[in-house]
Amino acid sequence: MTISKGLTEFGQYALTWLFVLVLKRTRLEGTEDFELADETVTVFKFRADRPEFAQATPFGTIIWNLHQTESLSDNARQFVLTHERSHRDRNPVWKGFLYGGAICVAVAGASVLKLILAVTLGEVPFGALYQPVAVSLLFVAGFLLAFRIEETVADYQALQQIGEKRFTEAYKEVFESGSGGIVSDLVRTILYTHPKQTLKLHRFVKQYN
C-alpha cells in the first residue's frame, strides 16, 4: 500500500466515522467485506434504531446499519448493497448537483421560516412572503425530482445486477422490513420509485438494446 493510498483510506474512515457520529448519533463498529458478482465492497458498520438499511456517504464509502440488515436474506442484502454502490459510483458532477440542491433547500427553508417569524411579529408585511415561498417551493420541487431520478437509477442498476426475479423478491422483503407507518410510507411514495415502474423501465430499455 502506498503512502497516498493509506492516507486516503484513513481520511475516508475518519470522515465516515464523523458522519455516523453526527448524523446517526452512534459509532462505527468496524468494516466488513461483501462479495458481489464483479467487486468486493467494503461497508462501514453501525447499529442504530433507524429506518435506513445502508447509505452511500459523500466520501466514497457505504455505511451499513446492522439493526436493519442482520435479519435480511442474502438476496436482500445483495440488493441493498448494489443499490448503494450505484449511489456511491454516480458521476461526481451529478452528486454535486444533488448535494448543492439539498443545501439550497435548507437555506431557502431557513430563510422562509425567519421571514414568517418577522411577519408574525409585524416587522414586515404579509405580502413579503409570496416571492420567497414561491422560490423555496421551486427549490424543493426540483430537489425532489432530482432525488427521485437518483433513486430510480440506483434501483435500475441494482435490477440489472441481480435480475428481475431476485430484484422483486428483495424489494418486497426490504419494504416489509422497513415499513414504519404512515409517514414512512408517504416518504417512500414521494421519493422512491415503485419496483413495478423499475421493471417497466428495464423492459422498455431492453426492447431497444
HELIX and SHEET records of a PDB file:
HELIX    1   1 ILE A    3  PHE A   19  1                                  17    
HELIX    2   2 VAL A   20  LYS A   24  3                                   5    
HELIX    3   3 LEU A   66  THR A   69  1                                   4    
HELIX    4   4 ASP A   74  ARG A   88  1                                  15    
HELIX    5   5 PRO A   92  THR A  120  1                                  29    
HELIX    6   6 PHE A  126  LEU A  129  5                                   4    
HELIX    7   7 TYR A  130  ILE A  162  1                                  33    
HELIX    8   8 GLU A  164  GLY A  178  1                                  15    
HELIX    9   9 ILE A  182  LEU A  191  1                                  10    
HELIX   10  10 PRO A  195  GLN A  207  1                                  13    
SHEET    1   A 4 LEU A  28  GLU A  35  0                                        
SHEET    2   A 4 THR A  40  PHE A  46 -1                                        
SHEET    3   A 4 ILE A  62  ASN A  65  1                                        
SHEET    4   A 4 ALA A  54  ALA A  56 -1                                        
END                                                                             
